[in-house]
Amino acid sequence: MTAITPTTLSATSLSPRTRAVTEFVLDNLVWFILATVLTVFSLTIPQFFQIGIFSNIIEQSAVLGVMSIGLSLLIIAGHLDLSVESVAALSAMVVAMLFANSGAGLKYVLTPEWLVFPVSLAIALAVGAVIGATNAFFVVRLKMNAFIVTLASFIWVRGLVQKLPDGRSAQGLPDALRFLAIERYNVLYIPLIAWIAILCFVVFAFILKRTPFGRHLTLIGGNKIASFRAGIATDRIITVSFILAGAIAGLAGWLLAIRTSGATANLGTGMLFQAFAAVVIGGVSLQGGVGRLSGVFAGVLLLSSIHTAINLMSLPASYTQIILGLLVLAAVLLDTLKLSIRQRLT
Amino acid sequence: MRLLRSLIAAGAVAALTMSAGSALAESKGKIYYMVPTLLDEFQTESVHALEKFMKDVGYELVTLNADSKTDVQQSQMNDTIILKPKAIILAANDFEALKPSVEKARAAGIPVMIFDRQITSTMSDLTSVAGTVEIGYIAATEIQRLLKEKKGAVKGKVLQVLGDPGDSYTLDIQKGFEEKMKAFPDVTIISKPAMAWEASNAGTIVADQMLANPDIDLIFVHAAHLAVAAVASLEAKGKKPGDVMLVSSNGAPVGLDLIRKGWENVEVEQPLYAQAAALAMFADKVVNKQEIKPGKYSVLGLDSELAIEKWGPNIKIPGAAITKANIDQPKFWGNMKAPTDAVKSVE
């Protein structure tokens, strides 16, 4: 019997085909984990294996998924943004306050009614972009630490969410917005908000992989000084990344408001850590320079699957936290293992 | 010159009068209100109500927000004790964890009044509650009625969506509700907590459970803002108002709105204004450490019972079930018609 040791897994000992398969598995490890988890849940949890549940998982992934995109971009660029959760909540609150018809809602009605769709979306994106630009100013111009700057934004923006409606909630968004959460198309019965999230993943995965901006972003995250010396406008790209992350968080907030038909002062609480978990599970390195959005999408789906499974089982909610914590730890361990296997492949 | 002198003199008199007036208004001193969070409408409105009623009886209210964190509230209690206010009003994040803080304040000679969230494990100077366990009782009674009306007997499946599982408030409601439902074994109760009282978590629970248990007859959520997300999920599943019965608690404006739209059947009201007014009515007696007599008192027109319990004087304001039939009564705080008449101290 031959034991498989790191030395036996050297590049020379592998055929090109085995090597390609190994590379493929490593690149898509989180998708394999997701498939395994879904299979296990389907076999062991009563009522889990049905289209409606899978549709729920995708729907529940929409907001977290969109939020994770912006966070991933910044982490890949070698920074981070702790404010995305509060930014999403603020965008949701601003949209809800303007257009909701009860609570703190100001009941603005646009004519024709469908105008509320682009106008509210533009407002949500603008709110996010402004906060993203503020973060960028402190980080890029004043050379302050991104962790501290965005932590401060996380706190003051949440304060604003609380203060604007004076602690009240704004509920009852118009049908011209709510249809996104209600209408479902195709065989999977997936609501439109989930399709928006999927579209965002496709677009930003393309931007990250196929455009100079995306490639520069990854290079900056890998080595900022080398990128600067290579003539890449590092400051400009990081500034744009912060603004993008803010605007994407604004989009997440817009979707969140539509999904819950309004906003409360504590809307989205806890999503930041879930977004971080999804990003890490999805294989984005916290060191920067490494990561793919397809992995992040799988990470988000994995988290939502676990949440749904726990909802369907008679497990106390605290188990969710324990499982998520262990999962993040496992993801980091796997990442280390992947790195070590890759080094031996090359 | 004479005109200028007259103006200065008039200004000085006005300033003196104003400062004397303000000194008079503040002469009774400050009372600190430890609000557990400002992230829900009940708590926000409680600040407004207490500010107004305490001002009516001559006290200035200072509010400290614990942001749902027990340790923050403990620190706030410690800091406030050093400031030696006339009294502290506490709506505890965690009933047991705040017990030593209550004892410390009282040992320092600062009276402690308990608002809304009853602490029965130690002495306090006055407690004003509708009763969290009692909210569960009222909800159970209403749910029994609704199930009987729909199914001819008290039977069926109920999804109970709690708030954060670390909050004693929601656990007490659950306790009261399940205690009263024990007598009906044909009712299956599925209980799930919405972490951090966050609306989308409640929405997700409802979406998942409606698939796993499509025969759910009724959803009972522990706060009105969670009911909104529950309704959003029902709507997304193609349900219409009335398809699944809905009961919520705390009486927030959004809950009343859902009743008006036909989505919700019952909202269990916490009599916020009366609970706050009761503290103001007895504030002088509490601050001056005078005896509070048990008996019946009318608090904003609600007949309330004050009893001397083992944890001190306890005034219980009756909660109410809000339905379509009585929803427009201004006494319900969810209608946001705060009383304008001044509260008077009990002699």
Chai-1 contact restraints between the chains, C-beta under 6 A:
chainA,res_idxA,chainB,res_idxB,connection_type,confidence,min_distance_angstrom,max_distance_angstrom,comment,restraint_id
A,Q47,B,A212,contact,1.0,0.0,6.0,A-B,restraint_1
A,G52,B,L211,contact,1.0,0.0,6.0,A-B,restraint_2
A,I53,B,L211,contact,1.0,0.0,6.0,A-B,restraint_3
A,N56,B,A207,contact,1.0,0.0,6.0,A-B,restraint_4
A,N56,B,D208,contact,1.0,0.0,6.0,A-B,restraint_5
A,Q60,B,T204,contact,1.0,0.0,6.0,A-B,restraint_6
A,S102,B,D257,contact,1.0,0.0,6.0,A-B,restraint_7
A,G103,B,P253,contact,1.0,0.0,6.0,A-B,restraint_8
A,G103,B,V254,contact,1.0,0.0,6.0,A-B,restraint_9
A,Q162,B,L38,contact,1.0,0.0,6.0,A-B,restraint_10
A,G167,B,L38,contact,1.0,0.0,6.0,A-B,restraint_11
A,G167,B,T44,contact,1.0,0.0,6.0,A-B,restraint_12
A,R168,B,E41,contact,1.0,0.0,6.0,A-B,restraint_13
A,S169,B,H225,contact,1.0,0.0,6.0,A-B,restraint_14
A,S169,B,V254,contact,1.0,0.0,6.0,A-B,restraint_15
A,Q171,B,V228,contact,1.0,0.0,6.0,A-B,restraint_16
A,Q171,B,V254,contact,1.0,0.0,6.0,A-B,restraint_17
A,A181,B,A236,contact,1.0,0.0,6.0,A-B,restraint_18
A,I182,B,E235,contact,1.0,0.0,6.0,A-B,restraint_19
A,I182,B,A236,contact,1.0,0.0,6.0,A-B,restraint_20
A,T260,B,A199,contact,1.0,0.0,6.0,A-B,restraint_21
A,T260,B,S200,contact,1.0,0.0,6.0,A-B,restraint_22
A,T260,B,G203,contact,1.0,0.0,6.0,A-B,restraint_23
A,T260,B,A229,contact,1.0,0.0,6.0,A-B,restraint_24
A,T260,B,A232,contact,1.0,0.0,6.0,A-B,restraint_25
A,S261,B,A232,contact,1.0,0.0,6.0,A-B,restraint_26
A,G262,B,V228,contact,1.0,0.0,6.0,A-B,restraint_27
A,T264,B,A199,contact,1.0,0.0,6.0,A-B,restraint_28
A,T264,B,H225,contact,1.0,0.0,6.0,A-B,restraint_29
A,A265,B,L39,contact,1.0,0.0,6.0,A-B,restraint_30
A,N266,B,L39,contact,1.0,0.0,6.0,A-B,restraint_31
A,N266,B,E198,contact,1.0,0.0,6.0,A-B,restraint_32
A,L267,B,A199,contact,1.0,0.0,6.0,A-B,restraint_33
A,T269,B,A196,contact,1.0,0.0,6.0,A-B,restraint_34
A,T269,B,E198,contact,1.0,0.0,6.0,A-B,restraint_35
A,G270,B,A196,contact,1.0,0.0,6.0,A-B,restraint_36
A,T308,B,D208,contact,1.0,0.0,6.0,A-B,restraint_37
A,N311,B,I205,contact,1.0,0.0,6.0,A-B,restraint_38
A,N311,B,D208,contact,1.0,0.0,6.0,A-B,restraint_39
A,L312,B,A212,contact,1.0,0.0,6.0,A-B,restraint_40
A,A317,B,P165,contact,1.0,0.0,6.0,A-B,restraint_41
A,A317,B,P193,contact,1.0,0.0,6.0,A-B,restraint_42
A,A317,B,M195,contact,1.0,0.0,6.0,A-B,restraint_43
